Amino acid sequence: MFKIQTLNKISSKGLELLPREGYEIASEILNPDAIIVRSAKMHDMELPGSVKAIARAGAGVNNIPLDACTERGIVVFNTPGANANGVKELTLASLLLASRDLVSGIQWARALVGKGDEVPKLVEKGKSQFAGPEIMGKTLGVIGLGAIGVMVANAAEALGMNVVGYDPFISVEAAWGLSQNVRRAVGLESLMAEADYITIHAPLTDKTKGMLNRDKFALMKKGVRVLNLARSGLVNNEDLQAAIAEGIVACYVTDFPDEDLLKNERVIGLPHLGASTPEAEDNCAKMAAVQVRNFLQYGNIRNGVNFPDCEMAPSSANRLLIANRNVPGMVGQITAALADKNINIADMINRHKGDAAYNIIDIDGAIGESELASIRRIKGVIMARVVDTSN
């Protein structure tokens, strides 16, 4: 029986994928094997020693203590692409909001309440102040061509926009899914200089923090419209305010407003609505549940954040799972320890990611606690456990 703790309201359509006969699921539960979380902040939580995995039903993992989890061999998962369509649709809506001054127009129209029969005449008289350009034929620069960026680029191209994309780390899968009509930017600077609209779909890292700053704004066209539905830290807000004042940025749409941004009439602040659709919540929960199930039952990792993706079909009933520091000689020490205990390896896979490595080892016969303890004593081994893949 595996115990799963939920820290937020997780879609039942996802939790239904965890078999009732093998799983106990609750928001309050002792010694959970795994945690499924959305936005709850976990940095100050004391994680029980029983926790083997944490699945974030979403893409960002800023609310999870990754380093601490890695030190303890706790695998952290996220669900990239599960909310992609929801974010794509909000990005398309934001393109139109940025162009047509719809927000100001709606607010102005509401202020006409009480004017009675004068309203139609006032509407016709005042509508010109909210005019804005069409997006068809304009150039959209897409920064980041992951699951969301690709969908945005393809949809914008289908709407008649000229789309140029930039992503030096684009995956083969993403490249296959990208429309052939989307042009590749030579560099980020060339995209900035060419685009009438710019949308960011990049992760927030030390390298991307503040990537849109004074220098980048100086390269942009006068009147550019910028969208950020990815992460607030990607844009330097002080430099953005200056670019708006200088007439460089005509409108900024963000899903992560702060008070200063909300004071600016050229900023449209959305209350973090990117993944706020029932479909996205269901998809994220489903992906998280499947990842947890496959890890607890088979040791397979897909969409690992702090450990490498590592999957292998079972070739025997007994499977040894080992997480270790990515240092030379680890595989040799592990296999030697097994050989010393007369344990034969039926199949094996080893993968690494940064400073962490992970091993799936199918063995012939059983492995006892004393043999497992000898593996754990190897310097550099972080976690070792055995699963019965026949269950």
Steps between C-alpha positions, in 0.01 A plus 500: 500500500642836392401816685452822303466842663335785309596853603246679283171415339611252235260409219314176570554402136870472577467325835267244342802368310648374828341156564281492811623158603862611510487865605381705794450869415435783745597858577594396854686171511786354703821385329404568138696332223435789262357851498297658219498880518394801299591838650553421870837629623709210624830670589417519871336158516662218690483215251445157659775245447254281312465741207648361178349735243334840461292571190417859412172519307637781286823605335669731753666350808603819683284393794696175552841477678683329215848491655372350824300241307802403290715456812244254635441318171144630468409521132312815400275488194320773309242484222634692200251546221196393702376859525647610166171550318357712783805728493496510120139615493567769761801618298283537190245694705784718631613582148157644431478674838835666433396614151143617519494678839204285594551531875486880499207495259300266721574707809399820319178345371403385850544856622210599270250324727237754596514694171186327374408570138821697450714185519493401127594853391776524763638162392528613137659828605753348737604178325790655306710540814520121531606418144790260454679297230409157372745218561474349151815567299696616806815327626486301822823407673472187715774455759511138614375217281396238749153347510327836551722706271451260210122505540497881518724531193288261295172663603627852427625389159157352427348840585710663232789632706863482393661297776868487593617277783807484720610206712864386501400186691198391298435127526467269201139430597416871513675563169293227332180661629587852384336633183743522209386858451643610835840657436798446728654814644875527456520632854293654772610849396376457143162380627472808723573736211253336261193422708183707533393269782720297736383212718718316751466128570833424666573345842628722780863418575806694611581552132153615392419719802446856379562397138281788384691797638603851399745376236238274340229766506738737323510256206121482459277688259315804627150387593584133555254297706649254750330198659628306799290203608802294606666638817517849652876492551568478127434873463678779687197700609694821566648494151158414359342805663773716347442344156127575527572861598733534201232373262689182412245264655142590409345231717620231740277205588611291794355214701715610797423863585627687804360822645732731305410333170130523574534876541619529139217548249714335231514176698228235492537286810335158504459308828718201402237343275732306267405154621169595661280278288332178615662321206850610600446403863374158392791445261762604758347274765485205260863538398614541861307192614638281221856615572463421871345161429771397255772613737366334813412172328779472243759763588465667161561875475338716234506880521746492787613845612790419733576147377537378141222341301563127522259226391537127439248224439523233775706195414463336842274530803760656730621849414769694684481880478799712595552876502855620538728796452631526148865423570738257326500136601151476644365242256807281552464513878130416482542204266799375703293512818228295333751249366651468848156393623459254209219708352475475122393799291234418239483850351616847594478865400690801636427866429631824644387863519732762638636379833243221536485153350241223504515126441236239426635148551291187442645208693457123493363375831430694813700765680481526878536788740863415578591514128309826466683642798835422337394704196396793719840500670676579173627857514296710259183290514207721602209257483448130435175305503354184350164463325315189389396574143274194485239668723 
